[in-house]
Amino acid sequence: MNSVNHPSRLSSLEASEARYRRLFETAQDAILILDAEKRPGTIIDANPFVIRLLGYPLDELLGKELWEIGLFSDKEASQAAMEQLQKEGYIRYDDIPLKTKQGECVAVEFVSNSYMVGSDKVIQCNIRDIRERAETAHALKASEARYRRLFETAQDAILILEEDSGKIMDANPFLIDLLGYSLDELIGKELWEIGLFSDKEQSKAAMEQLKDTGYIRYENMPLETKQGKCVEVEFVSNSYMVGNEKVIQCNIRDISDRKWAEEASRISNERFRFLAESMPLMIFTATPSGDVDYATRSFAEFTGLDAAQAFDEGQWSFTHAEESEEHARLWRHSVATGEPFQHECRFRSRSGVYRWHLTRASAMRDEQGNITAWIGSSTDIDDRKSVEENLVRQYRESETLSRAKDEFLATSSHELRTPLTSILGWSELLVMGELDPETQRAAIDSIRESAKAQSRLIDDMLDVSRLLTGKLKLHSEMVDVIATLNLTIKAIGPAAENKNIRIETWFARDASRVYGDPTRLQQIFWNLLSNAVKFTPAGGSIRVRVNSTDTRIDVEVSDTGEGIGADFLNHVFERLSQETGTSTRAHGGLGLGLSIVKQLVEMHGGTVRAESKGPGWGSTFLVSLPVRDFPATLQRDSSTLDDSASEPVRAERVYVKGIRVLVVDDEPELRKLIATALHGAGAIVVATAGADEAFAQLSEQRFDVLVCDIAMPEEDGHSLARRVRDRDDESARIPAIALTAYGGPLQQQLALSAGFDDYLKKPFLPQDLIRAVAAVTRKTDHARAAAPVGTHPLRTTDDIE
C-alpha cells in the first residue's frame, strides 16, 4: 500500500516545489533564503530580482551574510537583526539603505520571518525597492512645504473654508494682518462674520454661487476690519478637492493702494489733458512702439482731421509730401533707439495751406529705464521760418550788395579819376607853357570834356540817391517826344561822329505828346543813346524809331553793338550791375544809367525792356509811355528843353561892368575862379572865405550882388542869407545867388527859403554865373522902379510855390 502510493506523493511534492520555484523566480520582490540553524544569517538561495537589484550573480551571494551584501552597515548590525528575528520570528524595516555591488545606494523595505521547511528552519527575507515611493513621499513632503511656505508668505490674504459649512479652516498671516483678527478668532467663522459680506444672507448667496460655478470674483468690494476700518479688496474664490475632501480657497487682495494710484493717475491724466488742451501748442502722446494714442483738439482744429485720419497706421497724413518720408524715418529712429525726436516740416491746414511746424518728442521711462510712453509737441514756426528765410535772403542780398558796393566804389574811383587825370595832366602842361597854340586849344577842350564827364557821373550818383530815398520828383507838363529825341540825338552826335557811328531815325508823323518831366525824359533818351554809342564799335549804326497809338507812344533804340548775354539780360536794369568785372571792363561807366532809365520810365507810368540775341548781335531797348489828354494850357513849346548836353554854343558874351559883387566861398581855388570870371566881365569883386568876414564887409561897403556858397564850415550859406535879410540897413535888400554842389529841387527850395534870389548847381560854366549876376541885378532894378515906397522887392518864403 505504501509502495503503491509513494509515486503519487512524489508527484504532488514535485508539483508543489515547481509552483514554489515559479513563484520564487517571478516574484516582484527580491527574496533571500537564509540558514537559521547551522550558519544563521547565511544566504542559501536568492531569486532573480535580488540578483538584478544588488548586481551580484547567484554564486557570489550564496554563503554570504546580509551585512556582506550591503543590507546592514556592519556585521554587528546584521547579527543584532538575526538575534531579533530568532527571538521574535519577524522583523521589518520600512526604509533602510541598501548598497549595491556598483556602490549605488537604494532605499528598500525589508521584511523577514522564519519558518520550518521539513525539519529545517529557514529565514525568508523580502526586499522591496521603494525608491519611487520614497521619491513620491519626499516630493509630497516638499510640495507640502512649498505650499505652506507660499501660503504663509503670500502677499494676498488667503482663507481656506469647508465647502459644506463655509466655515474657516485656515488663514495665512497676511489675512490676519489685514483683518486684525487672530487665527483662533478666525477658525470656525463664516465670511459674513469677519466683515467680508454685509450680512449672512449675502454670504450664503455667494457660497451657493461658488458651489454652482466653482468660481466667484468681486473686483471691488468693501471689507470691514476688526477695528472697523473699511478696506477696498479684490475677492476671488474657487473650490477644489484635497484628497476626499472638497475645500474653498478665498484669495483677498488689498487694492487700496491700487485704487489710490488709479485715482491719482486719473487726476494726473485729467490735469495733463487740461494743461495740454489749454496750451497754444499741439500736444500728443504715443505708445512705446510709436503709435499716437492721444492728440489735443488743436490738431483736429488745425488739420480738420480726427485722430484716426490724422495718424493713420503711424503715418502723419497731414505732413507735406517733401518732408513726410524724412519725418517718418526720424520718428522710427527715435522709437527704435529712445533718442529724442526733433524735426521741422510743413503741416497742411484744413484750408489746404501748409505752415511750418517744429515737432519734438521725448520718451518717458520707468525705474528700470524701459520706455513707457512718448510725449511730444508741435509748434507753429511759420512766422519764424519766414523771418529766418528773409534774414538769409537779406544776408545774401547784403553780401551781393556789399560786393556790388565794392565794385561800385572801385568803378566810381576809376571813372572819377579818369577825367580828373586828364584835367590835372593837361592843366600841368598848360602851366608849364610848352604847348603850341593848337595843342593848347586841344588841352582846353580835353579839360572841358573831362569836367563835363565828371559832372554827368556825379549827377547819376545823385539821381540814384534821390530815387532810392524817394526824393526825386517829376515836374510834369506836355512834352513833344520827337522834339526831345532830336535834341538828345543832336547832343550825342559828336560822340557818335568820333566813332563813325551812323544814327538812323524813323518817327511816326502823328506821334502823340506825353505828360511828363521834359528834363527827365531827355535824361532817359540820353542814357539809352549814350549807352548805344558806348557799346557799338566804330563803323556801326544806331536806329531810333518812334511809333504811336491812341494810348501809348513807343520809342525803340537799337544798335549793332556787342549785344547782351542771356544770363545778364534779366539783370541789365539792376543798379551797379555790369556784364564784365570792374578791372577788365572795356567801357567806362558806373552801371547806373539803365537803372535810372527804368525807374524814371516807371515814374512816368511806362515800361522799358531790353532785347538781344546774344553777344555780337547788338541790343534793342524799347520804352513805352502812356499818352494822356490834357488841356492846351498845360502845353509848352518843347524848345525850352535843356540842351546843355550839346556842344557849347558861342553865344554873345554878357558883361556886368561896374557891378559890385561880394563873393563868399571857403574853397580858395573856387573863390579865385569866381572872382576871376566876374572881374573879366567888368565886375568889381570882393572875395571872402567865410560868413563872418562877408557879414563884416556888408557893414563896411555897399555891394550890388551877393554870391555865396552853401556848404561852409562854422556857418553855412543858408544861415548867412537869413542874417543878411534880418539886417536893418540897405544891405538887407541885396540880391543873392546860392552856389551848391547839392543839386535837386529840394536844395533849390531850401536856398530860396533862406532868402536867395537864384540858385546855381556846381559845376557851372563861368558864363552861367555872369548871366545869373546880370539877371538878378536887372530884376532888382525893375522891382525897385515898380515897387511902392516901403515894400520889399526881394523874394521871401511866402513867395515860394
Buried (B, 14 or more C-beta within 10 A) or exposed (E): EEEEEEEEEEEEEEEEEEEEEEEBEEBEBBBBBBBBEEEBBBBBBBBBBBBEBBBBEEEBBEEBBBBBBBBBEEEEBBBEBBEEBBEEEEBEBEEBEBBBEEEEEBBBBBBBBBEEEEEEBBBBBBBBBBEEBBEEEEEEEEEEEEEEEEBEEBEBBBBBBBBEEBBBBBBBBBBBEBBBBEEEBBEEBBBBBBBBBEEEEEBBEBBEEBBEEEEBEBEEBEBBBEEEEEBBBBBBBBBEEEEEEEBBBBBBBBBBEBEEEEEEEEEEEEEBBEEBEEEEBBBBBBBBEBEBEBBBEBBBEBBBBEBEEBBEEBBBEBBBEEBBEEBBEBBEEBBEEBEEBEBBBBBBBEEEEBBBBBBBBBBEEEEEEEBEBBBBBBBBBBEEBEEEEEEEEEEEEEEEBEEBEEBBEEBBEBBBEBBBEBBEBBEEBBEEEEBEEEEBEEBBEBBBBBBBBBBBBBBBBBBBEBBEEEEBEBEBBBBBBBBBBBBBBEBBBEBBEEEEBEBEEEBBEEBBBBBBBBBBBBBBBBBBBBBBBBBBEEEBBBBBBBBBEEEBBBBBBBBBBBBBEEEBBEEBBBBBBBBEEBEEBEEEBBBBBBBBBBBBBEBBBBBBBBBBEEEEBBBBBBBBBBBBEEEEEEBEEBEEBBBEBBEEEEEEEBEBEEBBBBBBBBEEEBBEBBBEBBBBBEBBBBBBBBBEEBBEBBEEEEBBBBBBBBBBEEBBBBBBBEBBBEBEEEBBBBBBBBBBEBBBBEBBBBBBBBBBBBBBBBEBBBBBBBBBBBBBBEBBEEBEEEEEEEEEBBBEEEEEE
